[in-house]
Amino acid sequence: MTKKVLSLDSLTFDSNIQVGSHKYARLFRKNDYEVFSLSHLLNINTLIRRNAEDREFIRSYRKGVQRSNDGIYYYSPFCLLPYLNLPVLDSLKLAYNCLRFCYPSLRKILKQKEFLDIDILFVNDIRLFSVLAFVRPRITVLRISDRIEGFNNQPKNILMFKEAVLKASNFVFASSKKLTEEASKINKNTFYLPNGVDEDFIMKGDHSFPEPEEYKKIKRPIVLYLGAISDWFDYDLYENGLEKLKDVSFVMIGVVGGVNFKENLENVRRYISAYPNFYYLGPKRHSDLKKYLAHGDVGIIPFKINELTNDINPIKLFEYFSYGLPTITSNMQEIHNYEEYISIYKNSEEYVALILDAVNKKAFTKTKLIKAARENTWENRYEFIISKIENESGP
């Protein structure tokens, strides 16, 4: 009988932003599991706000249950009584039951696809944990990739709920050492498991890619930012680089989102109008990113230092490594585990100086960085998860 995995995800499965939960879903499928990816729920709040991420949820919901080319079911439910940071809706009772109130019935959808009795509940977003109101997993696996309480506008009792999910899980995998240490105090079956990169994403030998059409109009060197443009992005620091390095082209690829969506979008629009060395190329399909990375010169991770970012393990770090891009990053706690491969700035002056220094380093560091990418693949991470599950829970 085919084993089944229900993956609880924060983004739609076909999102332009591909994160660890999507990678593991594909690896489970590749290893003969049937997989259903349930993305973070659509609700009245997202219908009103309608930032780029919200529009993805709306499009996904309207299409109903879909199936990817590799055979993964995916769906975005619409919840009438969501667990949110609003009066009445922020109750723990609702946190455990909100998915009972979906239209159409989520239980009926999962029953139709035969995903009520499953082998693994793979929890990437605890806000969907109320699926346990009607789903019966043999094993519950919690993957902590972020400090959820660090995101803006979370319910005031989210930490209590997080602790309850930790206690209810059979296995916990956390992507930062600090998150691992904290979770292990609540659940002894907690393991450190950083993020990674797909094996087939990494540059092979002398493989060359055609230069993107957009790059043909952009002066080199190209400093590339890849990923979500959200509340944790350091807009002031980035603008300082635009002002000080007028002979350097800054390219940004990704979706503008976040709780402060309008403010974040306004920052990007201001860059476009004020700085001729800034280029916003919008979101790209993940499969298309290789050519932009292959023809970039420097990768940057200009994040603010706060409760959320201090403990993240950025996926883009390994994507930059995959194409040998010297990487400049803010002084986040978890990032120090990769000190031998990166340059860390502590202020805006160091940020500017390190970019100038990195421009000439790609040829000398490329081989080392690609090797580091090969040592940090999602495939290796998946094997670690499976080994722990099989060794400690039995076949």
Buried (B, 14 or more C-beta within 10 A) or exposed (E): EEBBBBBBBBBBBBBBBBBBBBBBBBBBBEEEBBBBBBBBBBBBBBEEBEBBBBBBBBEBBEEEBBEBEEEBBBBBBBBEBBBBBEEEBBBBEBBBBBBBBBEEBBBEBBBEBEBBEBBBBBBBBBBBBBBBEBBEBEBBBBBBBBBBBBBEEBBEBBEEBBBBBBEBBBBBBBBBBBBBEBBBEBBEBBBBBBBBBBBEBBBEEEEEBEEBEBBEEBEEBBBBBBBBBBBBBBBEBBBBBBEBBEEBBBBBBBBBBBBBBEEBBEBBEEBEEEBEBBBBBEBBEBEEBBBBBBBBBBBBBBBBBEEBBBBBBBBBBBBBBBBBBBBBBBBBBBBEBBEEBBBBBEEBEBBBBBBBBBBEBBEEBBEEBBEBBBEBBBBEBBEBBEEBBEEEBEE
